[in-house]
Structures are given as C-alpha cells and as structure tokens.
Amino acid sequence: MQRVYYRSRKKIVRDIPMEVLEHILCRLPVKTLLQFRSVCKSWYAIITSPTLISIHANWFSNNQFGYLIKHRGPEISSLDKSMFNLIEKLELPHHHLKSFEFNLVGSCNGLLCLTKEFVANNKFPSTYIWNPSIRVCKELPLPPLQIITFIDKNLISYECASGFGFDGQTNDYKVFHIVRAKSNLEDFVIINLVYSSKNQSWRVVEAAHDDYDQFAFPSPYIGCRTSFNGAFHWIPNWDSKSRSIMRFDFCDETIRKTKLPLANKNEIVMCIGSLKNSLVVFVSDALDGKFWTIPCRINTWVMMKKGEMTTTPWIHQFSVPIEAGLAWPLNIGLNGENLFFLKFYMMKNSSWSYRLGIYDNEKKKISEVDTHIRGMFTYSESLFLLGEETKY
C-alpha cells in the first residue's frame, strides 16, 4: 500500500505541466527550492536552470523585497519591511571578512557586492560578490597587473569608489571602480575600471567629458551614490563646478552626466537615490549649506523619464522639514513606500552616533528604528551563483 502511494505521488509530480510548475516554484523561498532539488532529476534540472533562476529573482525583487542594514564594523542585518524590526544578522562569508571593516557597495537581484576598506599600503581592494541566501561567495580577480603596478609605482596615495549593477542586455553582473590617485607631482589621476562576471575580466573605461577630472570622483558622504535601472549614479566631489550627476551605464559601459536641479547657488545636494523606479535628488535649501546649524527643508526632485538624462526635466515631488543638523536622507525610497533618514547625535566624547529614521508624511515626523547604522540597501533573495563557488 505504501509503495502504491509513493508511485502515485511520483506520477502526480511528473504530470504537473511545466508552466504551472515554474509558476509555483518561482514564488517559493530559496531555502525551500534548495530542498526541492532532491525531489527528482527533472525538478533538479528546472530549479537549477538559468530560466527559473531569472524568473524567481525577478518575482522576488518585485514582490518579496526587504532591507539590509550595514552597521559599524563587519556586521550586516536584515530588516523587516513592514514592522521595521531587525530580523537576523547575516553570517559573513570567509573568516577574514569578519575581522575588518568593509564596504557594502550595493545589492542587485539577491547578490551583494563587498569591498575591503581602501588602505594606504599599496594594495588594491579585494572585491566580492556574495549571495547570502545560498551561502555562496565569489572573490573577484584583481585588475590587470600593469594597472596595479602603475598605481603602486607612480602614485603615492589613492582612494576607490565602487558601484554594482546588472547589464540586462547580456545578463551580466558588473562591478565599477573609480580610482582617484595622487602622484608625486601633486596631480590627480582618475582610472575607471569595470569587471564583467560573464567574461571574468576587467577593462579600463575612458570618459568622454573634458570636465571629467579629479573632481568627478564621487563625494565621500553617505547617500551620494546609488545603483538602479542598469546604471551607477554618483554626485561628484563638492569641489566640482559642473553641478552635475555622473552616470555609468552597465550596458554600454559609458559615462554620462546630467545637470542637477538646483534653484540657486546656495542650495546643496545631500543625497541621490531611487523613488518609484526613477532617479531622485534630495536638495537642502539651507543658506550656504548650513544645514547642521539651522532648520531647513529637504526638497525632493524626481527625474520622471528614463533614458538619456541630459535633456530630461526634473519634477519637484515633495519637501520634508528637518531640524537643525539632525537628519540626512538615505538613498533608498523603495517604490515610494518609505523615506529613510540617517539621524545624527553628538556623543559626550565628541563623536557621532548614527540612527535610522523613517519619515511619516502624515505626521510630518521622523521616527527612529535602529542605531549604529552606516548604510542601507534593498534586498531580495535569489539563486544566482548557485553551484559556482564552494559554500562557506
């Protein structure tokens, strides 16, 4: 009797139409899918196929997204998107990642990009692509030796900013590095590098703009960089006179720029991000940029049209009143559902404490959620990198 039941159950599994099976599987959590690989050979083939992996990642990014919080030190936590409670701390890959400060560059389709803090010992930063859902991490190779040798031998100091995104035309995940290096002659050199996961190689990207100089390097402040819709956007260093946003396209690997929506010279761009799938810019109207000492309003400008941005108008969306020196917008506005701020508090030892806040548009108030935050990203689980690297 038991054998008959087992055979009939296997027959039911085999008789499920392929389109129905894919429709069901793409909505299941990664942990469940990993277990279902053992059901039968056909299910294993379906679950590990690039088609289902892509369908699953797309469905979860649109329907089951959440947030990741980067804390001080080597620590990342997931945040419930409805209750805004910390769910769990993620187990970091590789023992050496747990013992140093790293940058969480970005999140895309369940993959996280991490880089080591850039240190002044003439070593290029290590870069990792990590899928915490399936506990797989891939360390990227270093750029070509001639580039590293040129930096080490000719330049006395350097810094690196990075972006992470997806090329939808070739189904390729890419990492973009901007290296600003200083030579003995007090001159700065900008080197743009892009890594292709599909080709497993780096290449140098040339900028076509005459004003793409040392000041085109991304601003070091929180929220001045963001990746979405196949591009990495950044606010140049505040010493820049171009008053533009730079954009690296992960598809055609070109660098473009667009003018900032500043009404007058006293306004200052605090942050860029995404809102309802459009580029958004947060601008402070504090006189001379003195938002640390006087109350101000943060005006939100949204680029309503995708595509070539040089002629696309900015539309003023809304304004948020801010107390003096207390809040900084984060570059995350997930489909317009929430607007997050980083709140600052001066400690007794003159150091700063960072706390996550959520803006309530009805109450016109920022409520605190968590402490010791250094960054925040959207996240949804996926099966990408399945089988590519040894688990940790």
BABA-489057 format. One line per field, with one value per residue (C-alpha): residue number from 1; z, x, y. Coordinates in nm, 2 decimals. Layout:
N
i = NUM | ...
Z = Z | ...
X = X | ...
Y = Y | ...
This chain:
392
i = 1 | 2 | 3 | 4 | 5 | 6 | 7 | 8 | 9 | 10 | 11 | 12 | 13 | 14 | 15 | 16 | 17 | 18 | 19 | 20 | 21 | 22 | 23 | 24 | 25 | 26 | 27 | 28 | 29 | 30 | 31 | 32 | 33 | 34 | 35 | 36 | 37 | 38 | 39 | 40 | 41 | 42 | 43 | 44 | 45 | 46 | 47 | 48 | 49 | 50 | 51 | 52 | 53 | 54 | 55 | 56 | 57 | 58 | 59 | 60 | 61 | 62 | 63 | 64 | 65 | 66 | 67 | 68 | 69 | 70 | 71 | 72 | 73 | 74 | 75 | 76 | 77 | 78 | 79 | 80 | 81 | 82 | 83 | 84 | 85 | 86 | 87 | 88 | 89 | 90 | 91 | 92 | 93 | 94 | 95 | 96 | 97 | 98 | 99 | 100 | 101 | 102 | 103 | 104 | 105 | 106 | 107 | 108 | 109 | 110 | 111 | 112 | 113 | 114 | 115 | 116 | 117 | 118 | 119 | 120 | 121 | 122 | 123 | 124 | 125 | 126 | 127 | 128 | 129 | 130 | 131 | 132 | 133 | 134 | 135 | 136 | 137 | 138 | 139 | 140 | 141 | 142 | 143 | 144 | 145 | 146 | 147 | 148 | 149 | 150 | 151 | 152 | 153 | 154 | 155 | 156 | 157 | 158 | 159 | 160 | 161 | 162 | 163 | 164 | 165 | 166 | 167 | 168 | 169 | 170 | 171 | 172 | 173 | 174 | 175 | 176 | 177 | 178 | 179 | 180 | 181 | 182 | 183 | 184 | 185 | 186 | 187 | 188 | 189 | 190 | 191 | 192 | 193 | 194 | 195 | 196 | 197 | 198 | 199 | 200 | 201 | 202 | 203 | 204 | 205 | 206 | 207 | 208 | 209 | 210 | 211 | 212 | 213 | 214 | 215 | 216 | 217 | 218 | 219 | 220 | 221 | 222 | 223 | 224 | 225 | 226 | 227 | 228 | 229 | 230 | 231 | 232 | 233 | 234 | 235 | 236 | 237 | 238 | 239 | 240 | 241 | 242 | 243 | 244 | 245 | 246 | 247 | 248 | 249 | 250 | 251 | 252 | 253 | 254 | 255 | 256 | 257 | 258 | 259 | 260 | 261 | 262 | 263 | 264 | 265 | 266 | 267 | 268 | 269 | 270 | 271 | 272 | 273 | 274 | 275 | 276 | 277 | 278 | 279 | 280 | 281 | 282 | 283 | 284 | 285 | 286 | 287 | 288 | 289 | 290 | 291 | 292 | 293 | 294 | 295 | 296 | 297 | 298 | 299 | 300 | 301 | 302 | 303 | 304 | 305 | 306 | 307 | 308 | 309 | 310 | 311 | 312 | 313 | 314 | 315 | 316 | 317 | 318 | 319 | 320 | 321 | 322 | 323 | 324 | 325 | 326 | 327 | 328 | 329 | 330 | 331 | 332 | 333 | 334 | 335 | 336 | 337 | 338 | 339 | 340 | 341 | 342 | 343 | 344 | 345 | 346 | 347 | 348 | 349 | 350 | 351 | 352 | 353 | 354 | 355 | 356 | 357 | 358 | 359 | 360 | 361 | 362 | 363 | 364 | 365 | 366 | 367 | 368 | 369 | 370 | 371 | 372 | 373 | 374 | 375 | 376 | 377 | 378 | 379 | 380 | 381 | 382 | 383 | 384 | 385 | 386 | 387 | 388 | 389 | 390 | 391 | 392
Z = 0.00 | 0.09 | -0.23 | -0.44 | -0.27 | -0.34 | -0.71 | -0.74 | -0.58 | -0.82 | -1.11 | -0.99 | -0.97 | -1.33 | -1.46 | -1.35 | -1.66 | -1.69 | -1.70 | -1.38 | -1.21 | -1.29 | -1.18 | -0.84 | -0.79 | -0.87 | -0.57 | -0.31 | -0.08 | -0.17 | 0.13 | 0.01 | -0.35 | -0.24 | -0.06 | -0.36 | -0.58 | -0.42 | -0.53 | -0.87 | -1.15 | -1.35 | -1.06 | -1.00 | -1.37 | -1.35 | -1.02 | -1.13 | -1.48 | -1.57 | -1.68 | -1.34 | -1.15 | -1.35 | -1.32 | -0.94 | -0.89 | -1.08 | -0.89 | -0.55 | -0.63 | -0.72 | -0.45 | -0.16 | -0.11 | 0.21 | 0.35 | 0.46 | 0.71 | 0.73 | 1.08 | 1.22 | 1.18 | 1.00 | 1.05 | 0.82 | 0.94 | 0.76 | 0.84 | 0.82 | 0.57 | 0.74 | 1.11 | 1.07 | 1.32 | 1.28 | 1.17 | 1.18 | 1.14 | 0.82 | 0.85 | 0.66 | 0.41 | 0.47 | 0.81 | 0.70 | 0.61 | 0.97 | 1.11 | 0.91 | 0.81 | 0.46 | 0.22 | 0.12 | -0.23 | -0.34 | -0.38 | -0.71 | -0.76 | -0.43 | -0.48 | -0.26 | -0.36 | -0.09 | -0.10 | 0.16 | 0.30 | 0.08 | 0.29 | 0.23 | 0.19 | -0.18 | -0.22 | -0.45 | -0.26 | -0.27 | -0.42 | -0.35 | -0.49 | -0.23 | -0.22 | 0.15 | 0.07 | -0.07 | 0.13 | -0.17 | -0.21 | -0.51 | -0.48 | -0.80 | -0.96 | -0.93 | -1.23 | -1.48 | -1.33 | -1.53 | -1.38 | -1.02 | -1.09 | -1.24 | -0.93 | -0.68 | -0.85 | -0.97 | -0.73 | -0.36 | -0.24 | -0.38 | -0.30 | -0.46 | -0.50 | -0.64 | -0.80 | -0.86 | -1.12 | -1.38 | -1.76 | -1.88 | -2.24 | -2.18 | -1.84 | -1.69 | -1.34 | -1.33 | -1.08 | -1.15 | -0.97 | -0.98 | -0.86 | -0.78 | -0.73 | -0.64 | -0.80 | -0.67 | -0.88 | -0.68 | -0.98 | -0.96 | -1.20 | -1.24 | -1.35 | -1.43 | -1.42 | -1.49 | -1.42 | -1.62 | -1.43 | -1.76 | -1.91 | -1.57 | -1.66 | -1.60 | -1.86 | -1.84 | -1.93 | -2.09 | -2.00 | -2.30 | -2.10 | -2.09 | -1.73 | -1.61 | -1.38 | -1.02 | -0.91 | -1.09 | -0.81 | -0.60 | -0.29 | 0.02 | 0.21 | 0.28 | 0.01 | -0.27 | -0.48 | -0.60 | -0.85 | -1.01 | -1.36 | -1.50 | -1.41 | -1.13 | -1.04 | -0.82 | -0.70 | -0.78 | -0.51 | -0.38 | -0.51 | -0.86 | -1.05 | -1.30 | -1.06 | -1.23 | -1.15 | -1.32 | -1.45 | -1.56 | -1.78 | -1.71 | -2.06 | -2.29 | -2.03 | -2.10 | -1.86 | -1.89 | -1.68 | -1.62 | -1.46 | -1.10 | -1.02 | -0.81 | -0.79 | -0.66 | -0.58 | -0.20 | -0.23 | -0.18 | -0.30 | 0.00 | -0.15 | -0.46 | -0.48 | -0.64 | -0.59 | -0.78 | -1.02 | -1.11 | -1.01 | -0.72 | -0.58 | -0.22 | -0.21 | 0.11 | 0.09 | 0.39 | 0.32 | 0.23 | 0.30 | 0.68 | 0.74 | 1.05 | 1.25 | 1.12 | 1.04 | 0.67 | 0.42 | 0.20 | -0.14 | -0.34 | -0.72 | -0.94 | -1.29 | -1.45 | -1.77 | -1.83 | -2.10 | -2.20 | -1.90 | -2.04 | -2.16 | -1.91 | -1.68 | -1.30 | -1.13 | -0.77 | -0.57 | -0.21 | 0.08 | 0.42 | 0.72 | 0.90 | 1.24 | 1.25 | 1.19 | 1.28 | 0.97 | 0.64 | 0.37 | 0.27 | -0.10 | -0.08 | -0.14 | -0.23 | -0.48 | -0.28 | 0.02 | 0.27 | 0.30 | 0.53 | 0.71 | 0.89 | 1.22 | 1.38 | 1.75 | 1.91 | 2.19 | 2.50 | 2.35 | 2.05 | 1.82 | 1.62 | 1.67 | 1.37 | 1.39 | 1.13 | 1.10 | 0.89 | 0.77 | 0.83 | 0.57 | 0.76 | 1.09 | 0.94 | 1.18 | 1.16 | 1.39 | 1.50 | 1.41 | 1.47 | 1.59 | 1.47 | 1.10 | 0.83 | 0.52 | 0.39 | 0.07 | -0.07 | -0.09 | -0.22 | -0.21 | -0.53 | -0.66 | -0.86 | -0.82 | -0.74 | -0.80 | -0.89 | -0.57 | -0.27 | 0.02 | 0.34
X = 0.00 | 0.28 | 0.46 | 0.15 | 0.10 | 0.47 | 0.43 | 0.11 | 0.28 | 0.57 | 0.32 | 0.14 | 0.48 | 0.56 | 0.22 | 0.23 | 0.26 | 0.59 | 0.44 | 0.24 | 0.54 | 0.75 | 0.47 | 0.47 | 0.84 | 0.93 | 0.73 | 0.89 | 1.17 | 1.53 | 1.56 | 1.26 | 1.39 | 1.72 | 1.54 | 1.31 | 1.62 | 1.61 | 1.26 | 1.36 | 1.60 | 1.36 | 1.29 | 1.66 | 1.71 | 1.43 | 1.53 | 1.90 | 1.81 | 1.90 | 1.54 | 1.38 | 1.66 | 1.59 | 1.21 | 1.25 | 1.48 | 1.25 | 0.94 | 1.11 | 1.26 | 0.91 | 0.70 | 0.92 | 1.18 | 1.32 | 1.61 | 1.97 | 2.14 | 2.52 | 2.63 | 2.96 | 3.22 | 3.18 | 2.81 | 2.50 | 2.14 | 1.82 | 1.52 | 1.15 | 0.99 | 0.65 | 0.74 | 1.09 | 1.24 | 1.58 | 1.52 | 1.87 | 2.24 | 2.38 | 2.67 | 2.96 | 3.15 | 3.52 | 3.68 | 3.89 | 3.58 | 3.47 | 3.77 | 3.79 | 3.58 | 3.44 | 3.21 | 2.87 | 2.88 | 2.54 | 2.26 | 2.12 | 1.89 | 1.99 | 2.36 | 2.57 | 2.90 | 3.16 | 3.50 | 3.77 | 3.83 | 4.09 | 4.41 | 4.73 | 4.96 | 4.97 | 4.73 | 4.43 | 4.10 | 3.96 | 3.61 | 3.35 | 3.01 | 2.81 | 2.47 | 2.38 | 2.06 | 2.26 | 2.58 | 2.80 | 3.07 | 3.29 | 3.61 | 3.69 | 4.03 | 4.24 | 4.26 | 4.54 | 4.89 | 5.00 | 4.73 | 4.81 | 5.18 | 5.12 | 4.93 | 5.18 | 5.49 | 5.38 | 5.12 | 5.17 | 4.81 | 4.47 | 4.11 | 3.84 | 3.46 | 3.25 | 2.92 | 2.74 | 2.47 | 2.32 | 2.35 | 2.01 | 2.12 | 2.38 | 2.26 | 2.59 | 2.66 | 2.93 | 3.14 | 3.26 | 3.56 | 3.66 | 4.02 | 4.15 | 4.52 | 4.77 | 5.12 | 5.44 | 5.37 | 5.06 | 4.84 | 4.54 | 4.47 | 4.12 | 4.11 | 3.78 | 3.76 | 3.47 | 3.45 | 3.23 | 3.12 | 3.04 | 3.39 | 3.56 | 3.78 | 3.85 | 3.88 | 3.96 | 3.67 | 3.76 | 3.54 | 3.44 | 3.39 | 3.65 | 3.55 | 3.58 | 3.88 | 3.97 | 3.65 | 3.44 | 3.53 | 3.22 | 3.16 | 3.25 | 2.93 | 2.66 | 2.39 | 2.59 | 2.60 | 2.33 | 2.28 | 1.94 | 1.79 | 2.12 | 2.33 | 2.55 | 2.48 | 2.70 | 2.74 | 3.09 | 3.31 | 3.16 | 3.46 | 3.33 | 3.20 | 2.99 | 2.69 | 2.60 | 2.53 | 2.76 | 2.62 | 2.79 | 2.57 | 2.63 | 2.51 | 2.71 | 2.98 | 2.98 | 2.99 | 2.73 | 2.62 | 2.31 | 2.26 | 2.14 | 1.80 | 1.94 | 1.72 | 2.01 | 2.37 | 2.30 | 2.13 | 2.32 | 2.26 | 2.25 | 2.17 | 2.05 | 1.85 | 1.55 | 1.18 | 0.91 | 1.18 | 1.31 | 1.62 | 1.56 | 1.77 | 1.74 | 1.83 | 1.87 | 1.75 | 1.96 | 2.15 | 2.51 | 2.46 | 2.45 | 2.20 | 2.40 | 2.31 | 1.97 | 1.64 | 1.58 | 1.36 | 1.48 | 1.32 | 1.28 | 1.33 | 1.24 | 1.35 | 1.03 | 1.16 | 1.41 | 1.68 | 1.91 | 1.92 | 2.09 | 1.76 | 1.52 | 1.34 | 1.33 | 0.99 | 0.96 | 0.79 | 0.76 | 0.95 | 1.05 | 1.11 | 1.43 | 1.55 | 1.90 | 2.17 | 1.96 | 1.89 | 2.04 | 1.83 | 1.93 | 1.95 | 1.66 | 1.30 | 1.16 | 0.88 | 0.79 | 0.66 | 0.91 | 1.16 | 1.45 | 1.68 | 2.01 | 1.98 | 2.30 | 2.36 | 2.67 | 2.81 | 2.99 | 3.33 | 3.25 | 3.20 | 2.88 | 2.61 | 2.41 | 2.04 | 1.80 | 1.48 | 1.16 | 0.97 | 0.59 | 0.44 | 0.11 | 0.26 | 0.55 | 0.78 | 1.09 | 1.07 | 1.38 | 1.42 | 1.78 | 2.12 | 2.48 | 2.38 | 2.63 | 2.42 | 2.11 | 2.01 | 1.71 | 1.74 | 1.55 | 1.68 | 1.77 | 1.95 | 2.22 | 2.57 | 2.42 | 2.69 | 2.96 | 3.16 | 3.23 | 2.99 | 3.13
Y = 0.00 | 0.24 | 0.16 | 0.23 | 0.56 | 0.65 | 0.56 | 0.76 | 1.06 | 1.05 | 1.03 | 1.34 | 1.53 | 1.42 | 1.52 | 1.88 | 2.10 | 2.28 | 2.63 | 2.55 | 2.41 | 2.71 | 2.94 | 2.77 | 2.73 | 3.09 | 3.20 | 2.97 | 3.08 | 2.99 | 2.75 | 2.55 | 2.54 | 2.40 | 2.12 | 2.05 | 1.98 | 1.63 | 1.55 | 1.41 | 1.47 | 1.68 | 1.91 | 1.95 | 2.05 | 2.30 | 2.46 | 2.50 | 2.62 | 2.98 | 3.04 | 2.96 | 3.14 | 3.46 | 3.43 | 3.36 | 3.66 | 3.89 | 3.79 | 3.82 | 4.16 | 4.29 | 4.12 | 3.99 | 4.26 | 4.38 | 4.59 | 4.53 | 4.75 | 4.79 | 4.86 | 4.98 | 4.71 | 4.38 | 4.34 | 4.33 | 4.27 | 4.22 | 4.45 | 4.35 | 4.59 | 4.61 | 4.62 | 4.76 | 4.52 | 4.36 | 4.00 | 3.85 | 3.91 | 3.77 | 3.53 | 3.68 | 3.47 | 3.39 | 3.42 | 3.72 | 3.92 | 3.90 | 4.08 | 4.40 | 4.70 | 4.65 | 4.85 | 4.72 | 4.85 | 4.75 | 4.49 | 4.35 | 4.05 | 3.88 | 3.94 | 4.17 | 4.34 | 4.39 | 4.56 | 4.59 | 4.93 | 5.10 | 5.11 | 5.30 | 5.00 | 4.99 | 4.70 | 4.71 | 4.64 | 4.29 | 4.27 | 4.00 | 3.91 | 3.73 | 3.55 | 3.52 | 3.32 | 3.02 | 3.09 | 3.13 | 3.40 | 3.47 | 3.67 | 3.86 | 3.86 | 4.17 | 4.41 | 4.36 | 4.36 | 4.66 | 4.88 | 4.78 | 4.82 | 5.17 | 5.27 | 5.13 | 5.27 | 5.61 | 5.72 | 5.80 | 5.78 | 5.67 | 5.60 | 5.39 | 5.42 | 5.14 | 5.06 | 4.73 | 4.65 | 4.43 | 4.45 | 4.34 | 4.31 | 4.05 | 3.91 | 4.01 | 4.14 | 4.41 | 4.60 | 4.95 | 5.10 | 5.47 | 5.51 | 5.86 | 5.86 | 6.13 | 6.14 | 6.29 | 6.60 | 6.68 | 6.58 | 6.35 | 6.07 | 5.91 | 5.55 | 5.38 | 5.00 | 4.77 | 4.40 | 4.16 | 3.85 | 3.68 | 3.74 | 3.73 | 4.02 | 4.39 | 4.66 | 5.04 | 5.27 | 5.61 | 5.91 | 6.13 | 6.46 | 6.73 | 6.82 | 6.46 | 6.53 | 6.47 | 6.65 | 6.39 | 6.14 | 6.06 | 6.26 | 6.06 | 6.15 | 5.89 | 5.87 | 6.03 | 5.71 | 5.47 | 5.19 | 5.11 | 5.06 | 4.93 | 5.23 | 5.36 | 5.73 | 5.95 | 6.31 | 6.43 | 6.58 | 6.90 | 7.09 | 7.02 | 7.32 | 7.12 | 7.09 | 6.76 | 6.40 | 6.14 | 5.81 | 5.49 | 5.27 | 4.90 | 4.80 | 5.02 | 5.10 | 5.47 | 5.76 | 6.04 | 6.34 | 6.54 | 6.88 | 6.90 | 7.06 | 7.34 | 7.66 | 7.88 | 7.86 | 7.84 | 7.50 | 7.18 | 6.83 | 6.60 | 6.26 | 6.08 | 5.76 | 5.59 | 5.67 | 5.48 | 5.35 | 5.70 | 5.89 | 6.12 | 6.40 | 6.54 | 6.91 | 7.12 | 7.49 | 7.59 | 7.91 | 7.85 | 7.48 | 7.54 | 7.26 | 7.15 | 7.47 | 7.59 | 7.42 | 7.37 | 7.18 | 6.90 | 6.93 | 6.61 | 6.63 | 6.33 | 6.26 | 6.14 | 6.00 | 5.72 | 5.71 | 5.99 | 6.22 | 6.53 | 6.68 | 6.52 | 6.77 | 6.74 | 6.75 | 6.87 | 6.59 | 6.70 | 6.86 | 6.74 | 6.98 | 6.90 | 7.02 | 7.17 | 6.91 | 6.61 | 6.41 | 6.31 | 6.13 | 5.78 | 5.69 | 5.44 | 5.51 | 5.17 | 5.23 | 5.54 | 5.33 | 5.47 | 5.75 | 5.67 | 5.92 | 5.88 | 6.08 | 6.22 | 6.26 | 6.42 | 6.19 | 6.31 | 6.22 | 6.45 | 6.15 | 6.09 | 5.83 | 5.73 | 5.61 | 5.50 | 5.70 | 5.67 | 5.98 | 5.97 | 6.20 | 6.23 | 6.32 | 6.51 | 6.34 | 6.11 | 5.81 | 5.61 | 5.25 | 5.13 | 5.26 | 5.24 | 5.23 | 5.31 | 5.23 | 5.07 | 4.87 | 4.70 | 4.32 | 4.02 | 3.66 | 3.47 | 3.16 | 3.34 | 3.20 | 2.86 | 2.60 | 2.85 | 2.85 | 2.64 | 2.72 | 2.88
